[in-house]
């Protein structure tokens, strides 16, 4: 038996995104991603998108899961260019390269993502105001497109396909290999400072004031209590500041079961947020990059804390700082936001559906209940009025009419997609919901 081409299935009747909202689906695996992708309706990585973007459409059960195709193909230390299979996880990449003083140019808030997923969502991080999205650093892709061909694309070759794929949520073809430029770092440690902020206005000002001198910035806001926030800003430590040894991977703990739904409520989370605000140390110092970039990764299966009801993350970007405080007021009236993360965004990426644009990004974790749809509707209407947009990688509830109003690039992206896939063979549960694809 040829191990590399054998297809394996995980016989689960349902799949879900990280928000634990189940839909019918089944994962199919193979070490040979080129073989696995033949005829597949969609590729799926580690399933850390929150909603239904990595779930098959209603009429299809199987989805091609890429995680066995995780080999590093080549790395050039002179240029920093790395080529790897799309199923390689960021956690494995960090394990291999961080001790050698190389790091991905852009990282999202979790290591449990694949390179293919990072391209499909065109992920951004705490350094968007400096380095943009991940797609800005990608040099080339190997893809299987809908008619079965293998296509190499890059900004210089088949550029329309390339930029439609960067941020295209896996809907333009199956990403098989990714080439991108790693970044040489001074030491594998982060130097971090924190600053308390009295309200959302002070937090946004602190983010903007820090942007010129700090490559990594992020804010946390208490949307349930007094509206106070915390700014965290960091940079790579110098060799003189850093310990002489590489940081160890933090020992994880696992949430062993789904919490009862009543455990997380406004009262318990208000108390937790107040404790979080007060316990944060303000003394600057060197910290483990896992703690800085991926604070929740240490808690495996943390999504179980939300119970069987599941949760959604709503993320938007607002172009004008003046729109941020009214938006937070709306959130506090219409939703129960247990977590609120605020980031500074700079130039819009070249990906035709890439999420960030210049402004302020707001990400909210919301438990799912009977009011979730109406709350998302209200937030989307406010975002449309402000000239902003929401992030497909997090979305589970946005209506098609709202997405079209906030995405003026949609027609251009759709034209490229249909040029490569006129029958819309590659689609997802999200594309059926948001784009009107055939079920």
N, C-alpha and C positions, 0 to 999 in steps of 0.2 A: 504494500500500500504506500502510495506517495503521500507522505505527511503534509507536504507543502500545499497540495491542491485539494486535500480532503475537506469537504464541508462538514461542519459540526453545528448542531443546533442546541440552543438552550430551551427546553420545552416549557417555557412560561406562557400562560394564556394571555397575560397582559404585560405591557411595558408602561413606563412613565418617565417623565423628566424628573429633575431633582425636586420639583414641587410635589411629587407623589400623587399626581392626578392620573389615574390609570386609564389606558385605552388598549384595545386588542392589539397584540403584536408579539413577535417572536424574533429573537436574535439568531443570526446565522454567522458563523465564524469560519475563517480559513487563514492559514499562514500566507497564502498567495493572494494578495489583495486584487491583483489584476484578474485572476480567475473568479474570485468572490463577487466582483462588481459586475460581471457579465449579466445583463438583464435585470439587475437589482433596481428596485424602485427608489432606494435611498441608502446612503451610508450613515452610520452612527458610530460615534467614538465611545467615550466613557459615560455618556448620558448625563452630563452636568448642566446642559441647558435646562432652564427651569420649567419651560412649558412643553409644547408639543412639536417643536421644530425638528427633533430627532426621532419622531414617531412616524410609522407608515400611515398612508391614507386609509380611510375606512375599508376600502375594498381589497386591501392587500395585507397579509399577515406578516410576512418576513421582511426584515431589514438587515442589511449587510453591516455587521459590526467589525470594526477595523483593528481592534486592540491586539490581535495576534501578529499583525504586520507592523512590527515596532523596531526594525533594524536601522542602525546608523549606517548609511551607505558610504559616506565620505566626509572628511573634515580637513580643511586647509588652514593650518595655524597662521600662515602668512596673511591671508585675506580675512579669516574668520568665517568663510562660507561653509555651511554645513548642509548636507543633503541626507534626508532620512525618509523612511516610510511614514505614511500619514498616521498610522496607529501608535507612533512613539508618544509616550506621555511626557508632559513637562516635568513631572516628578523624576522620571528616569533621566531625562536630559540634565536636570539640576544635579542629580546624584553623580553623574559622570563628569560634568564640566565645571561645576561650582568650585570644587577643591583645586581645579587647575586654573582658576581665575578667569573663567569665561561664563557669561550669563546671557540669557535670551534678551534681545533689545527691548521687548515689551512683554509684560506678564500680567495676566488677569489675577483676580483675587483667590484663585485656587490652582494648585499644581495638578489636580486630577482632571486634566484636559489633554486631548491629543493635538498634535500639530495640525492635522486636518481640520479639527474643530476650531483651532485658533484662526486658521485662514477663513473658514466658512463664516464665522461670526465676526471676523476682523477685530479681534479682541483689543482692548485698550487697558491701561492701568494707571497707576499713580503718577506716571511720567508723561501723560498725554500732552501736557502743555509744553513739553520739551521734545519728545520723540515720536509723537503721533501714534498711530495704530500699528499693529503687527504687520499689516499688509504693506506698509511703507518700507519694510525691511526684507520682504520676500523677493527673491530673485527669479524664481521659476517654479512651475508646477508640472507634474505629470498627471494627466487626467484620463479617465475613460468617459467619453461623452455618450449621449443617448443612443447614437446609431452603432455603438460598439467599438469605434476607433479609439486608439490610444493617441493622445495629443499632448505635445509639449507646448506650454504657453508661458509667456513672460511679458513684462511691459513692452519689450521690443518685438516679440513674435506672438501673433494672435492676441494682441493687446486687448481687444474688446472682450474676448472670452476671459482673459486673466482678470481684468478689473470688474467684470460681472461676477466672477467667482469669489473674489475678495469681498467678504461681507454678504455673499449671495445665499447663505444658509444651506449650502449643499445642493442647490436646485439647478445648477448649470452643468453638473457632471460629477462623477466620483473622483475625489482627490486621492491619488495613489502615492505620490511622493512630493515632498516640499523641500525647496532650497531657500535658505535665508542666511542673513549675516549675523553671526553671534557677536557679542560685545566683550572686549577685553576689560577687566575690572582691576582696580588697584589692590583689593583684598576681598575675600569672600565674607565680609561682615558689613553691617549697616550701622552708620552713626545716625541716631534719631533724637529729635527734640519734640516735645509736646507743649501745647498751649491751650488753656481753657478759654472758651468764648461764651459770652452771656446769652447770645441768641443767634438766629440764623444770619442776620445781617453782619454781625461781628465775625461769624465763621466764614462767610463768603469774602469779606474784606481780608481776613487773615490768609485765606487761600491765595488770593490775588497778590497780596504783599509778599508772600513767600515764593511766588513762581519764578522770580528773576534769579534767585540764589539757591533754590533747592530743587533738585531734579525729581524728587518724589514727594507728593503732598496728597493728603486725604483728610476728610473731615467726617466726624460722627456727630449726629444730632439726636437729641431725645425728643421725639414727637409726641410722647405721652405725658410727660411731666412738665417741667418748667421751661422747656425749649432750649436748654443749654447745650453747648457742643464742645467738641474737643478736636483740635487740629493736630495731626501728626505729620511731621516732615522729616525727610531722611536723604542721605547720600551714601555712596559707598565709602567705607572707612579708608583712611590712608594706612599704609603699611605700619607706620609708627603707632597709630591708634589701635590697630587690630591685634587680637591675640595671635600668637605664632602658629597655632594649629587651626585647621579648617573647622567650621561649626559642625556639630553633630546633628543628624536628623532628630527632631523632637519625638519623644516616645508618645504615640497616640493613645487615646482612650476611646472606647466605643460606646455609643448609646445603645444599650442592649435590646430595647423594645420601644414600641410606639407609646408615647406618653398619652394618658387620657386627655381628651380635648380641653377639659376644664383647667388643666394645669397652667397653660399660657392664657392669660387674660389681661385686661387693662391694668388691674391692680397689681398682679404679680410682676408684670413687665415694667410698670412704673417704678416699683421698688428696685428691680434689677437695674434699670437704667440709672437711677440715682446712685446706686452702689458703684456702677461702672464709672460714672463721672468722677466720683470722689476717690476711687482706688487708683486711678491712673497716676503713675509717678510723673513728675515734671522735670526731674533732673536729666539733662542730656547725657547720652552715653552710647556705647557700642552694643548692638543687639544681634541676635540670630536672624538671618534674612527670612527664615521660615516664619518666625513670629511677626516680622514686619509685613511681609507680602501676603502670607497665607494664615491669618490668625485662626480661622475656623477649621483648617485642615487637620489640626491636632485632634479634633473631635470627630471621629469617623461616624458616619450615618447620623450626623447632627440633624438632618431633616426629620428624623423620627420625633424630635421634640415637639413638632407641630401636630403630632397625632395623626389619626387616620383621615381627618378632614383634608389634610394637605395644606399647601400654601402656594402663593405666587409671589414673584418679585416683579415689581413694576419699576422700570428705569426709563427716565426721560432726560433730555437735555433742553435747557431753556436758554435762548441766545442772550437775553438781557437780565442783568443782575436784579433789576427792579421787579422782575416777575417772580423771583424766587420766594420771597416772604409771603405774597398772596397765595402762591401754590401750596406752600407748607400749611397755611391757614386752612385751605380747602382740604388737604389731606387730614388734618386733625379733626375736621368736622365730618368727613365722609368715610373715613377708614380707620382701622386700628393698625398702625404701622409699628411693629415691634422693633424694626431696625431701619435706620435711615443713614445712608452713606452719601457724602457730598464730595464731588471732585471738580477740579478746574479743567476745562477742555479748551483746546486751541484749534488749529486749522482743520477743516474738513478733509477727510481722506479721499483718495482717488477711487476707492471702491464704489461702485454705482449704488449700493445699498448700505454702505458703511454707516454706522450709527453716529459717531460724535460729530459735532460742529462747534464752532467757537461759542462758549457759554459755560453754564454750570450744569453738571450732571447730578441727578438725584435718583438714588436707588432705594426702594422701599420693600421690605418683607411684610406681606399681608397674609394672615390666615384666611383660608377660604371659608366663606359662609354665605348666607342668602343675600348679603348686600354687596358682595365682591364685584359682580358685573356692573351694577349701577355706579359703584365707586370708581371703577376703571373707566367707565364711560365719561364720568364727570372730569376725571383727571385728563383723559385724552382731549376732551373739548377745551380745557384750559391750555393744554400744550399746543393745540392747533391755533388758538387765539394768540398765543405768545410767539408763534412761528418756530416752534420746536418740533421734536420728534421723539418717538419711543424706540426701544431696543428690542428687535425681534428675538434675540437669543434668550431673553428673559420672559417673553410674553406668553400668556395663555388665554387672555380674555379680550384682546382688542378686536373690534369689529372691522370688517373690510372697508366700510365707508370712511371710518376714522383714519385708517392707515393711508388710504389714497389721499386724503386731504392734507396729511402731514408729510407726504413723500413726493415732492415734485419730480424726482429722478426715476420714478417707477416706470413710466412709459419707455424711457431709454433702456432701462435694465430689461424690461419685458421683451423689447425688440431683439436684444442680443440673445436672451434666453431662447426665444422661439426660433431664432436662426439656427441654433445648435440642437434644439429639441422641439420641433414643431408639433409633435404629438403629446408633449408634456408627459413623457414616460417617467421622468424623475420628478417626484413630488413628495410631499409630506402631509401629515395631518394639519400642520400649521398653514401650508400653502393652500390647502382646500378651504380652510377657515378664513384666511386673510386675503388670498389672491383669487379665490374663486376657481381653483383647479378642479378637474374632474375627481370625484371621490374614488 
